[in-house]
């Protein structure tokens, strides 16, 4: 029998995004490039700043779901740079429009974050149409073997 898998929240992010660049129709939908203009990371395992560098190469499909393919950099509060690749799908789900992603974080050798290089990570994503501009709210989760998942009521995006 396979072991039970659980999820543990490691960080919540609020990522500010810039004006969308509409590339236009492509074979599988409509391509947009969404620049990442900064943000904040808070959590039990990661704390830092999302740098104003990177973008989501977003694809709006015929059914209005969207693929996410975002690449960006986090500078941790202890000055370590982490490269993040976040891929997934945003679609209408219960309780509303929600993105589910898989992500890879590349950490420098010798840093306290090297464990992220081998971690299995998933994420949840919602859009916050704030008065100051659109932001994306994310939560990063590490998949653990033999752990019990957090209660369902706490699994999801919380205010960052």
N, C-alpha and C positions, 0 to 999 in steps of 0.2 A: 504494500500500500504506500502511496506517495504521502509525504509529510504535509501537514496543514500549512498553508501560507497565510501570513497576516500582513497588514499594512501599518506603518508607523509614520506619522506626519513629521517631516524634518524642516519644512520652511513654508512660509506664506509670502507671496510677492504681490506688490502693486506696481505694475509696469505701465508707464506713460507711453502713449504712442502718438506719432505725428500724423500729418496729412497723408492719406492713402495716395499712392501712385497707381493709377489705373492703367495697367499694361494693355488690357483688352481681351477679346476672345482668343482662346487657344483651344487645341483639340478636345480637352476634357472639361472646359468651362470658361470662366472669366478670371484671368490672373490679376492680382493686386500685389503690390509690394507695400508693406506697412512698416515704416521706420519705427525703431524703438528709441525713444528720446530720454530714457532714464527710469528710475524707480527705486524701490526699497525692498529689501529681503529681511524678514524677521522669522526666527524659529529656533527650535531646540538644537539644531545641528549647523545652521547657516544663518549668518547675519551680515548684511553688507548693502552695497549699492549696485543697482543695475546700471551699467554705463550707457551713455548716450551713443551707442554704437551697436549695430546689428539691425536685423529686420526679419519680418515674417513674410515669406514668399507664399502668400495665401491664394488658394484657388476656390472660387465659388462655383459649385457644381450645379447642374440643371435642377436638382431637387432643393436648391438653396442651402444645402449643407456646405461646410467649408473645410478644406484641408488646411492644416497648420503646418508650416515648416519654418520654424523660427530658430535663428542662430544669434546668440548674444553673449555678453561677458558680464560676470559678476565680480566686483572687487569686494572681498570680504572685509570686515571691520579690522582684521589683522593683516590687511594689505596683500592677500593672496588673490591672484586672478584665476577665475574658473571659466572655462569655455562651456557653454550650454547649447545643446541641440535638442529642440523640443518639437516633436511631430505627432499629429493626431487629427481628430475630426471634431468639428463643432456641429451639433445637430440639435433638433428639438427632441428633448428627452424629459422624463419626469425628474424634477419638478419644473423644467423650463429649458431654455436654450443653454446647453452645457457642452463644453469640450472635454474629451478624455484624451490624454496624451501619453506617449512614452518619451522618456528623455534620457539623454546621456550627458554626464558632466565629466569633463576632462580636467583633472587637477594636476598640478606640478608634482613631480617626484620629490619625496622628502617632506612634503607639507602634511599638516594634520588632516588634510582632505583627500589623501590618496585612496582611501577606502571607497570614495565615490567612483573611481575609475572602474571598479568591478561590481558596483551595486546595480541591482535591478530597480529602476525608478519609474514611477507613473505619476501622472498629474491630473488635476482637474482645473478647468478654466471657465471663467465667466467674464462678460464684458460689463463694465461700469460706466454708463454715460454720465460722467460727473460734469458739473457746471463749468469746470476749468478745462475740460477736454476729455476725450475718451481714455479710459484706462482698462487694462486687463488685470483681473485678479486670478492668481494661480495658487495652487497648493501642491507642493512636492511630497510624494510618499515613497518610502523605501519598502520593498517587498522583502519580508523576512520569513525564513523557514522555521517551522515549529512554533510560530507565534500566533497568538489569537488576534484577530483583527479588532481594531477599535470598534466600539458599538456603532451601529449604522447611523445613529443620529449625529455622530460627530464626524463621520466621513464626508468630506466635501469642502467647498471653498468657504472660508471664513473671512471676515473683514481683515485686511492686512494693516 
